[in-house]
Amino acid sequence: MNYPPGSHNFAQPGANVGQQNAVNYGDTAVHVEAIYHVNQGDPPEHRHNVARNFLAAGVAREAERLFGDLLREGQVTTQRAYYYALSVVSGRSCGEVGGELFKNVRDARKIAQSLPDDTWQDAFTVVWRLLHLVRGETATDRPGENVDDVLAAFGTLPPDRQEEITQHLATIQDGVTQASLEGAYAHRVVTQRMSNNRVQRAWKFFEAEPAPPRPFVAAETRPEQRHWLPVVFGGFAVLIGLLSSFTGTSLPGVLLALPIVAGGGVLLVRHGAQRLGATMWGQIRLSQVTPPPYQPEPRSPGHWVRTDFVQEIHRIVDSRFTEARPHVAGDWPTYTAGIRAHLKHRFVALYGNAQVPAGGVSWLARWHARKVAEGWSSNALFQTAVRSTERDTLLYRVGMGVAIAGLVVLTASGAIAAVIFLAPGFFFLVNGIIRIRGLQKMSALARAHDEHIFAAETQGYEDWLRVMADRPSDGEMARWLSMDKICLKNDLVRRNNLTTHDLVTHVVMTEGANGANRARVLHGPPRYSKYEVQIFLLTRSGVREMRVELDFLTAEARNERRNLFRYDALASASVTEVGLRTTRGEGDGTREVEKLRSRKFRLTLVNGADITVVAENFRNADDAVLEDESELYLVALQTSGIDAALPVLEAVAAEGSDWIDREQERRERWSREWYE
């Protein structure tokens, strides 16, 4: 069993999917893993692994902090020195890697050189030589590295090291160096972009951790007072009839008739209750699937169940049934309206207080939706009648005939007064008992049905766990996205017929597309099933900007929009932040506090056109204690590319056509500050 991707965001009648005029995301999942979390006192090995995970995920600043702490504590290895250097230069331009930062990289290099040679030492040497290469191209008065020699050394590294170096040195390199490095790596990007069964696995990352099925125990239907009244009055009348029967003219006839009537009553009660219980249960099942006049309101039923949980359950059920719609003509929303309303009530009742995120029920809603879809062509959903056995029907009719025959014999025996009381009393007594026992039988059928559903759901849960067993890691998701961005950028350069000398630098930014599913690991960056990718190619003649929709699950790019403009066409650049900055504490305890939730960058052209990109993050209400909102935002900012893009685009907007000269000056200053 392997479900293909395909989450659609359009509303069925009665569905509540929120406003569609802004960015409206689909399902949201948060995976609880410890790959991005460090506790005080954790051993160096765990902190190293977390730092490496951050670097692979594109969160270089957090990796830089963790690797730097390890080196300062004396936990020195060539591997940590190499990764520390990568984390420092990742996402930074030449002008940003200066002063204290460059000193730190140089010190890490010296520390690594003092240790025995190994493969990590070789990788660090290539990084250092690439930085020398960039410096040599900028400082024309100083000899630089030979490009062919550096690329030859780069080619001897393991493929994973080549990927890391290409990814993290992309910003600091200029057009020539970067093109040379990516040229040596280009074939691997193309061949590995869809590796590890990406299409079959990527969608699984956006599925929430499945909540195990819970048995649904319907409240037992107990006889009410009104059900006992016919039994009481009927029994009283039968008692009077029995006492009166012995006044008949034929005592043998009376003694023969009474057992016959009693035997008929036993058959009527036993088999009538079976028939009535089956009929009532069939009616209840029909009521569960019959479309209601309107879908239930997604509001809390009380008992500490949050309204937002109920709203999400309703949205999930509607979404899963939308996805499961068979490609057969018919009114699917109306056909499923009843069962959707029933499942919404059922899931809220089962999971409302179970400390389970609403997304954990998504797999179960999908399982039920697919079961319903399988029977649509045969209208199986409404085939709810529970037929009683032919034996019950036959013996019920036999019981009725036997009881009537007994009353006839009693009448022939001269006990007419007894029959006057016995017949109606027998009718009310038997029917009352049938009603009470029928309710018990109905409850038994309901329990059996619920047990059957629970067993089937448990099997479906086990099947789903097997499907999700190869869910990609966050590192794999980051690697696929990194390769997507490289391919999109290289393709744009190729189609614009740009040379390495034309391209000064580039910027790639991403944000979640409308309708995309979202997921992330606890404390990690957000991932989206669909992205809006924005690429700026800054050339010597102007700016080429492209915006394209990337379906991350299939790596397909759609609906490309391109703008070309000169540097003097830029009117302004603005940044809008949501959050706060303040200073807290006094004296030596004073500290700067920054709590940001989102940032919007807007580039305005002289013709009034705007180019915008937004970075934001998300979390579940249940994670409020575990994660700091501002930290999540900073993680999202780095992985979106905005953190690296803002300095470049703000400089372009401020300096206009002089930007290239100013950028060259900044690179030359960086080169002059270089010393071994």
C-alpha positions in Angstrom: 0.0 0.0 0.0 1.5 3.3 -1.1 -0.7 6.4 -1.4 0.4 8.9 -4.1 0.7 12.6 -3.3 -2.2 14.8 -4.0 -3.6 17.2 -1.4 -6.1 19.6 -2.8 -7.4 22.7 -1.2 -10.9 23.4 -2.3 -14.0 23.4 -0.3 -16.9 21.0 -0.3 -20.3 22.2 0.7 -20.2 22.9 4.4 -16.5 22.6 4.7 -14.5 25.2 6.6 -11.1 25.8 5.1 -10.4 29.4 6.1 -9.9 32.4 3.8 -8.5 31.8 0.4 -7.4 35.3 -0.4 -4.1 35.1 1.4 -1.6 32.3 1.7 -3.7 29.4 2.8 -1.8 26.3 3.8 -3.0 22.8 3.8 -2.0 20.1 6.4 0.5 20.9 9.0 2.8 18.4 10.7 5.4 18.6 13.4 7.7 15.6 13.9 9.0 15.2 17.4 12.6 14.2 17.1 15.7 15.3 19.0 17.9 16.0 16.0 17.8 19.8 16.5 17.7 20.0 20.3 20.6 20.3 22.8 20.2 20.1 26.6 22.7 21.6 29.0 25.3 18.9 29.8 24.8 16.9 26.6 28.0 15.2 25.5 30.1 16.7 22.7 29.1 13.9 20.3 25.4 14.8 20.5 26.1 18.6 20.2 28.3 17.8 17.2 25.5 15.8 15.5 22.9 18.5 16.2 25.2 21.2 14.8 25.8 19.0 11.7 22.1 18.5 11.3 21.5 22.3 11.4 24.2 22.9 8.8 22.7 20.2 6.5 19.3 21.8 7.0 20.5 25.3 5.9 20.6 26.8 9.4 24.2 27.8 9.3 24.2 30.4 12.1 23.0 27.8 14.7 25.6 25.3 13.5 28.3 28.0 13.7 27.4 28.7 17.3 27.5 25.0 18.3 30.6 24.1 16.4 32.3 27.3 17.8 31.4 26.3 21.4 32.9 22.9 20.9 36.2 24.2 19.5 36.5 26.8 22.3 36.0 24.1 24.9 38.9 22.1 23.4 36.7 19.5 21.8 38.9 19.7 18.6 38.8 17.4 15.6 39.6 18.1 12.0 36.0 17.2 11.2 34.7 19.9 13.6 37.1 22.5 12.3 36.0 21.8 8.7 32.3 22.1 9.5 32.9 25.2 11.6 34.6 26.9 8.6 31.7 25.9 6.4 29.1 27.2 8.8 30.9 30.6 9.1 31.1 31.2 5.3 27.7 29.6 4.5 25.2 32.2 3.3 27.7 35.1 3.6 29.4 37.3 1.1 33.0 38.3 1.1 32.3 41.5 2.9 30.5 39.7 5.7 33.3 37.2 6.3 35.8 39.6 7.6 37.3 40.8 10.9 36.5 38.5 13.7 34.7 35.9 11.5 37.7 35.5 9.2 40.0 35.3 12.2 37.9 32.4 13.6 38.1 30.6 10.3 41.9 31.1 10.1 42.3 29.9 13.7 40.2 26.8 12.9 42.5 26.2 10.0 45.6 26.4 12.2 44.1 24.0 14.7 43.2 21.5 12.0 46.8 21.7 10.6 48.1 20.7 14.0 46.2 17.4 13.9 47.1 14.3 11.9 46.1 14.3 8.2 42.8 12.6 7.3 40.0 13.0 4.8 38.5 15.9 6.8 41.9 17.7 6.7 41.8 17.3 2.9 38.3 18.7 2.7 39.3 21.7 4.8 42.3 22.3 2.6 40.1 22.5 -0.5 37.8 25.0 1.3 40.8 27.1 2.2 42.2 26.9 -1.4 38.8 27.9 -2.8 38.8 31.0 -0.5 42.3 31.7 -1.8 40.9 31.4 -5.3 38.2 34.0 -4.6 40.7 36.3 -3.0 43.2 35.9 -5.9 40.5 36.9 -8.4 39.6 39.9 -6.4 43.1 41.1 -5.5 44.8 41.4 -8.9 48.1 42.4 -7.4 48.5 39.1 -5.6 49.0 35.6 -7.1 46.0 33.4 -6.6 45.4 29.7 -6.8 45.3 27.8 -10.1 41.7 27.0 -10.9 42.5 23.7 -12.5 44.5 22.5 -9.5 41.8 23.5 -7.1 39.1 21.8 -9.1 41.3 18.7 -9.4 41.7 18.6 -5.6 37.9 19.2 -5.3 37.2 16.2 -7.6 39.2 13.8 -5.3 36.9 14.5 -2.4 34.0 12.2 -1.5 30.7 13.1 -3.2 29.2 14.2 0.1 32.0 16.7 0.7 31.6 18.1 -2.8 27.9 18.7 -2.1 28.6 20.4 1.2 31.3 22.7 -0.2 29.3 23.7 -3.3 26.3 24.5 -1.3 27.9 26.5 1.5 30.4 28.4 -0.5 27.8 29.5 -3.1 27.4 33.0 -1.7 31.0 34.0 -1.0 32.2 33.0 -4.5 31.9 35.3 -7.5 30.6 34.3 -10.9 33.9 32.7 -12.3 34.8 30.6 -9.2 31.2 29.5 -8.6 30.6 28.6 -12.2 33.8 26.5 -12.2 32.9 24.7 -9.0 29.3 24.1 -10.0 30.4 23.0 -13.4 32.5 20.2 -11.8 29.5 19.3 -9.6 26.6 19.9 -12.2 26.3 16.3 -13.4 25.9 15.0 -9.9 23.2 17.6 -9.1 21.2 16.5 -12.1 21.6 12.8 -11.4 21.0 13.0 -7.6 18.2 15.5 -7.6 15.6 12.7 -7.8 17.6 10.1 -5.9 16.4 7.9 -3.1 12.9 7.5 -4.5 12.1 11.1 -4.0 8.7 11.0 -5.8 7.7 7.9 -3.8 8.9 9.2 -0.4 8.9 13.0 -0.2 5.1 13.3 0.4 5.5 11.2 3.5 7.4 13.9 5.3 4.2 16.0 5.3 2.1 13.3 7.0 1.6 13.8 10.7 2.7 11.2 13.2 -0.3 8.7 13.1 -2.3 8.4 16.2 -3.2 4.8 16.9 -6.9 3.9 16.6 -9.0 4.1 19.7 -12.0 1.8 20.3 -15.3 3.7 19.9 -17.7 2.4 22.6 -21.2 3.8 21.9 -23.3 4.4 25.0 -25.4 1.4 25.7 -29.1 1.9 25.1 -31.0 1.1 28.3 -34.7 0.6 28.5 -36.5 3.7 29.7 -39.5 3.9 32.0 -41.9 4.1 29.1 -40.6 0.8 27.8 -41.5 -1.0 31.1 -45.1 0.3 31.2 -46.5 -2.2 28.6 -44.7 -5.0 30.5 -46.2 -4.1 33.8 -49.8 -3.5 32.6 -49.6 -6.5 30.2 -48.3 -8.7 32.9 -51.1 -7.6 35.3 -53.7 -8.4 32.6 -52.1 -11.8 31.9 -52.2 -12.7 35.6 -55.9 -11.9 35.7 -56.5 -14.0 32.6 -54.6 -16.9 34.1 -56.6 -16.9 37.3 -59.8 -16.6 35.3 -58.9 -19.4 33.0 -59.7 -22.1 35.6 -63.4 -21.0 35.5 -63.7 -22.6 32.1 -66.0 -25.6 31.4 -63.1 -27.9 30.3 -60.2 -28.1 32.7 -58.2 -30.4 30.4 -58.6 -27.9 27.6 -57.4 -25.1 29.8 -54.4 -27.1 30.9 -53.5 -27.8 27.3 -54.0 -24.2 26.0 -51.9 -22.4 28.6 -48.6 -24.2 27.8 -49.3 -23.7 24.1 -49.8 -19.9 24.6 -46.7 -19.8 26.8 -44.6 -21.6 24.2 -45.8 -19.3 21.5 -44.8 -16.3 23.7 -41.3 -17.7 24.3 -40.8 -18.1 20.5 -42.1 -14.6 19.9 -39.9 -13.0 22.5 -36.7 -14.8 21.6 -36.8 -14.4 17.8 -38.8 -11.2 17.8 -36.1 -9.5 19.8 -33.5 -10.7 17.3 -35.5 -9.2 14.4 -36.3 -6.0 16.2 -32.6 -5.5 17.3 -31.4 -6.0 13.8 -33.9 -3.6 12.4 -33.1 -0.8 14.9 -29.4 -1.2 14.4 -29.9 -0.9 10.6 -31.8 2.3 11.2 -29.1 3.7 13.4 -26.4 2.9 10.8 -28.6 4.5 8.1 -28.9 7.7 10.2 -25.1 7.8 10.5 -24.7 8.0 6.7 -27.8 10.0 5.8 -26.9 13.5 4.7 -27.8 16.0 7.5 -29.6 19.3 6.6 -26.2 21.0 7.1 -22.7 20.0 8.3 -22.1 20.4 12.1 -20.6 23.6 13.4 -16.9 23.1 14.2 -17.1 24.2 17.8 -15.9 22.7 21.1 -18.3 20.2 22.8 -16.9 21.2 26.1 -14.9 18.8 28.4 -11.7 20.8 27.7 -11.7 20.1 24.0 -10.2 23.1 22.1 -12.3 24.7 19.4 -9.2 24.9 17.1 -8.8 21.2 17.5 -12.4 20.6 16.4 -12.0 23.0 13.4 -8.9 21.1 12.3 -10.6 17.8 12.6 -13.5 19.0 10.4 -11.0 20.4 7.8 -9.0 17.2 7.8 -12.1 15.0 7.3 -13.4 17.1 4.5 -10.0 17.3 2.8 -9.4 13.5 3.0 -12.8 12.8 1.4 -12.1 15.4 -1.3 -8.8 13.6 -2.1 -10.5 10.1 -2.1 -13.2 11.1 -4.6 -13.4 8.4 -7.3 -13.2 9.5 -10.9 -16.8 8.6 -11.6 -19.7 10.9 -12.3 -21.9 11.7 -9.3 -22.5 14.0 -6.4 -19.7 12.9 -4.1 -20.0 15.7 -1.5 -23.7 15.0 -1.0 -23.1 11.2 -1.0 -20.5 11.5 1.8 -22.1 14.3 3.8 -23.6 12.0 6.4 -20.6 9.8 7.0 -18.3 12.9 7.2 -20.5 14.4 9.9 -20.5 11.1 11.8 -16.7 10.8 11.5 -16.2 14.4 12.7 -18.2 13.7 15.8 -16.5 10.4 16.3 -13.0 11.7 16.0 -13.6 14.6 18.3 -15.1 12.3 20.9 -12.2 9.9 20.7 -9.3 12.2 20.4 -10.4 15.5 21.9 -8.9 14.9 25.3 -6.2 12.3 24.1 -3.3 14.9 23.9 -3.1 14.0 20.2 -2.6 16.7 17.5 -5.5 16.8 15.1 -3.1 15.9 12.2 -2.5 12.5 13.8 -6.1 11.5 12.8 -5.4 12.4 9.1 -4.4 8.8 8.2 -7.6 7.5 9.8 -9.8 9.9 8.0 -8.1 8.9 4.7 -8.6 5.2 5.5 -12.3 5.7 6.0 -12.6 7.9 3.0 -11.0 5.3 0.8 -13.3 2.6 2.2 -16.3 4.7 1.3 -14.9 5.4 -2.2 -14.4 1.7 -2.9 -18.2 1.2 -2.5 -19.4 4.3 -4.3 -20.3 2.5 -7.6 -22.5 0.0 -5.7 -24.0 2.6 -3.3 -22.6 0.4 -0.5 -22.6 3.3 2.0 -26.4 3.2 2.2 -26.7 -0.6 2.3 -27.1 -0.5 6.0 -30.0 -2.9 6.5 -29.1 -5.8 8.9 -31.2 -8.7 7.9 -32.4 -11.2 10.5 -31.9 -14.8 9.7 -34.6 -16.9 8.0 -34.7 -19.1 11.1 -35.6 -16.1 13.3 -38.3 -15.0 10.9 -39.7 -18.5 10.6 -39.8 -19.2 14.3 -41.2 -15.8 15.0 -44.1 -16.6 12.7 -44.5 -20.1 14.2 -44.6 -18.5 17.7 -47.3 -16.2 16.6 -49.4 -19.1 15.1 -48.8 -21.2 18.2 -49.9 -18.4 20.6 -53.1 -17.8 18.5 -53.8 -21.6 18.5 -53.5 -21.7 22.3 -56.0 -18.8 22.6 -58.4 -20.6 20.3 -58.1 -23.8 22.4 -58.6 -21.7 25.6 -61.8 -20.2 24.0 -63.1 -23.6 23.1 -62.6 -24.7 26.7 -65.1 -22.2 27.8 -62.6 -19.7 29.4 -63.9 -16.8 27.4 -63.5 -14.3 30.3 -59.9 -15.4 30.6 -59.2 -14.8 26.9 -60.6 -11.3 27.2 -57.9 -10.4 29.7 -55.2 -12.8 28.4 -55.2 -11.8 24.7 -54.5 -8.0 25.1 -52.3 -8.6 28.1 -50.3 -11.2 26.2 -49.9 -8.7 23.3 -48.6 -5.9 25.4 -46.4 -8.1 27.6 -44.7 -9.9 24.7 -44.2 -6.7 22.7 -42.8 -4.9 25.7 -40.4 -7.7 26.4 -39.4 -7.8 22.7 -38.8 -4.1 22.8 -36.5 -4.3 25.9 -34.6 -7.4 24.6 -34.4 -5.8 21.2 -32.6 -2.8 22.7 -30.2 -5.2 24.3 -29.7 -7.0 21.0 -29.2 -3.7 19.2 -26.5 -2.7 21.7 -24.8 -6.1 21.2 -24.8 -5.6 17.4 -23.4 -2.0 17.9 -20.6 -3.4 20.1 -19.8 -6.1 17.6 -19.7 -3.5 14.8 -17.5 -1.2 16.8 -15.1 -4.1 17.6 -15.0 -5.0 13.9 -14.3 -1.4 12.9 -11.6 -1.2 15.5 -9.9 -4.4 14.3 -10.0 -3.1 10.7 -8.6 0.3 11.8 -5.8 -1.4 13.7 -4.9 -3.4 10.6 -5.0 -0.2 8.6 -2.8 1.5 11.2 -0.2 -1.2 10.9 -0.3 -1.0 7.1 0.2 2.8 7.4 3.2 2.4 9.7 4.8 0.2 7.1 4.1 2.8 4.4 5.6 5.5 6.5 8.7 3.4 7.5 10.8 5.1 4.8 9.8 8.6 5.5 12.7 10.9 4.4 14.7 12.6 7.0 14.8 16.4 7.3 18.4 16.3 6.0 17.2 14.5 2.8 14.5 17.2 2.4 17.1 19.9 2.7 19.4 18.2 0.2 16.6 17.8 -2.4 15.6 21.5 -2.0 19.2 22.6 -2.3 19.7 20.7 -5.6 16.4 22.1 -6.8 17.6 25.6 -6.3 20.9 24.9 -8.0 19.1 23.4 -11.0 16.6 26.2 -11.3 19.4 28.8 -11.1 21.6 27.1 -13.6 18.7 26.7 -16.0 17.9 30.4 -15.7 21.5 31.3 -16.4 21.6 29.0 -19.5 18.3 30.2 -20.9 19.5 33.8 -20.6 22.7 33.0 -22.4 24.8 34.5 -19.6 28.5 33.9 -19.2 30.4 33.5 -16.0 31.8 37.0 -16.5 28.3 38.5 -16.9 27.0 37.1 -13.6 28.3 39.1 -10.6 26.2 37.2 -8.0 22.8 35.7 -7.5 20.2 35.4 -4.8 17.7 32.5 -4.4 14.7 32.9 -2.0 11.9 30.5 -1.2 8.5 30.7 0.5 5.6 28.4 1.0 3.1 28.4 -1.9 -0.6 28.9 -1.5 -2.2 25.5 -0.6 1.0 23.8 0.3 1.3 21.3 3.1 3.7 22.2 5.8 5.9 20.1 8.0 9.0 20.4 10.2 11.0 18.6 12.8 10.8 20.0 16.3 13.1 23.1 16.6 13.8 22.7 12.8 13.1 24.8 9.7 9.7 24.6 7.9 9.4 22.5 4.8 6.6 22.9 2.2 5.2 20.6 -0.4 5.0 23.5 -2.9 7.3 26.5 -3.0 7.4 29.9 -4.6 11.1 30.2 -5.7 12.4 33.6 -6.5 15.8 34.0 -8.2 17.7 37.2 -8.8 20.7 37.1 -11.3 22.7 40.3 -10.7 24.7 40.9 -13.9 26.9 43.8 -15.0 24.1 45.1 -17.2 21.1 44.7 -14.9 18.9 42.4 -12.9 17.1 39.3 -14.1 14.4 38.2 -11.7 12.4 34.9 -12.0 9.6 33.6 -9.9 8.4 30.0 -10.4 6.2 27.5 -8.6 8.1 24.4 -7.5 6.2 21.3 -6.7 8.7 19.8 -4.3 7.1 16.4 -4.4 7.9 15.9 -8.1 10.5 18.6 -8.6 8.4 20.1 -11.4 8.6 23.9 -12.0 5.5 25.6 -13.3 4.1 29.1 -14.2 7.4 30.9 -14.6 7.3 34.8 -14.4 10.3 36.8 -15.4 11.3 40.5 -15.0 14.3 42.2 -16.5 15.3 45.7 -15.3 18.3 48.0 -15.0 19.8 49.0 -11.7 18.6 52.5 -12.2 15.0 51.1 -12.4 15.1 50.3 -8.7 13.1 52.8 -6.7 13.3 51.5 -3.2 13.6 48.4 -0.9 11.7 48.0 2.3 11.6 45.4 5.1 8.5 44.9 7.2 8.9 42.9 10.4 6.3 41.5 12.8 7.6 41.2 16.3 9.5 43.3 18.9 13.0 44.3 19.9 13.8 45.6 23.3 16.4 45.8 26.1 15.8 44.1 29.4 17.7 44.0 32.7 20.0 46.5 34.3 23.7 47.0 34.6 25.8 44.0 33.7 22.6 42.0 33.3 21.4 44.1 30.4 20.6 42.1 27.3 19.0 42.7 23.9 15.8 40.8 23.3 14.5 40.1 19.8 11.2 38.3 19.2 10.2 38.3 15.6 7.5 36.3 13.9 7.8 37.2 10.2 9.6 39.5 7.8 8.5 40.8 4.4 11.0 42.2 1.9 9.6 44.4 -0.9 11.6 45.7 -3.8 9.8 48.5 -5.7 10.7 49.5 -9.3 10.3 53.0 -10.8 7.3 51.8 -12.8 5.5 51.0 -9.5 5.8 47.2 -9.7 6.6 45.4 -6.5 8.7 42.3 -5.9 8.0 40.8 -2.5 9.0 37.7 -0.5 7.9 36.7 3.0 9.6 34.5 5.6 7.5 33.1 8.4 7.3 30.0 10.6 4.6 28.0 12.3 4.2 25.8 15.3 1.4 23.8 16.9 -0.4 25.2 20.0 0.8 22.1 21.9 4.5 23.0 21.2 4.3 26.5 22.8 6.2 25.3 25.9 8.8 23.4 23.9 9.8 26.0 21.3 10.5 29.7 21.3 8.6 31.5 18.5 11.4 33.9 17.7 14.0 31.1 17.4 11.7 29.3 15.0 11.4 32.4 12.9 15.2 32.9 12.7 15.6 29.3 11.6 12.9 29.9 8.9 14.6 33.1 7.8 17.9 31.4 7.1 16.5 28.5 5.2 14.3 30.7 3.1 17.4 32.5 1.7 16.1 35.9 2.8 18.8 36.2 5.5 21.5 36.1 2.9 19.5 38.0 0.2 18.6 41.1 2.2 22.1 42.6 2.4 22.6 42.2 -1.3 19.3 43.5 -2.4 19.3 46.4 0.0 22.7 47.4 -1.3 21.5 47.2 -4.9 18.4 49.3 -4.1 20.5 51.9 -2.2 23.5 52.1 -4.7 21.7 51.6 -8.0 24.0 51.5 -11.0 27.0 52.1 -8.8 26.4 48.8 -7.0 28.9 46.8 -9.1 31.7 49.2 -8.4 30.9 49.4 -4.7 30.7 45.6 -4.6 34.1 45.3 -6.2 35.5 47.8 -3.7 34.1 45.7 -0.8 35.7 42.6 -2.3 39.1 44.3 -2.6 38.9 45.5 1.0 38.2 41.9 2.1 41.2 40.7 0.1 43.5 43.3 1.6 42.4 42.2 5.1 43.4 38.6 4.3 46.4 37.4 6.1 47.6 33.9 7.0 
